Amino acid sequence: TVGVPTEERGRVEARVGRSLRDRQAMAVVEAPKGRHAASKYLVRERLASGGAALVEWRLETGRTHQIRVHAKHLGYPLFGDETYGGGAAAASSIVSRPKYNLPPSRVKKLVDKLNRPALHALTLGFVHPVTKEELHFQSEPPTDFKQLLKALRIDH
C-alpha cells in the first residue's frame, strides 16, 4: 500500500458498487446500492522506511476490485493503482516525503516499471460451484512484484 495502515490488522466491511464519479471503477457506496463486502487485512511488513507497506488481505466476499476499493477506503491505496489513488503522483507524494528518504523520481520509476497495481494472489481457494470440491491454488509473486518489494525494502 501507499502508506502504512494505522491499525496493524483490521476488518473492512463496506458495500462495493459502481462509482458515481467513474462508471468504469468501483467504490464504497451506501445501502441499498452495491453489495455487501468484507475483507480482513494484516500489515506484513513496513517498507520504504514506513512510506509503504506489504499488506495481506483475506476476502470474506468476492466483489469486483474489492481489495483495491477497501484499501482506498482505508486511505492506503495499492502502490501503482492509478484507478484507485495509488498511482505515480500519489505514491510520490507519500513515499518520497523527507522522513521516508526516497526521491520522487525513484518512486515514479518504480510505479512506471511495475505498470499495474501491486497486487498478487499468493493463495486462492474456493468451492467448485458444480462438484462442490474445495480447490486451492498457490502462485509465487511475479518478478516485477519481487523487484518492487526489494526496492522498497531498502532504507535509503
Stockholm file with secondary structure:
# STOCKHOLM 1.0

chainA/1-156         TVGVPTEERGRVEARVGRSLRDRQAMAVVEAPKGRHAASKYLVRERLASGGAALVEWRLETGRTHQIRVHAKHLGYPLFGDETYGGGAAAASSIVSRPKYNLPPSRVKKLVDKLNRPALHALTLGFVHPVTKEELHFQSEPPTDFKQLLKALRIDH
#=GR chainA/1-156 SS CBSCCSSSEEEEECCEEECSSCTTSEEECCTTSSBCCEEEEEEEEEEGGGTEEEEEEEESSCCTTHHHHHHHHHTCCCTTCTTTTCSHHHHHHHHTSTTTCCCHHHHHHHHHHHCSCSCCCSEEEEECTTTCCEEEEECCCCHHHHHHHHHHHSCC
#=GC SS_cons         CBSCCSSSEEEEECCEEECSSCTTSEEECCTTSSBCCEEEEEEEEEEGGGTEEEEEEEESSCCTTHHHHHHHHHTCCCTTCTTTTCSHHHHHHHHTSTTTCCCHHHHHHHHHHHCSCSCCCSEEEEECTTTCCEEEEECCCCHHHHHHHHHHHSCC
//
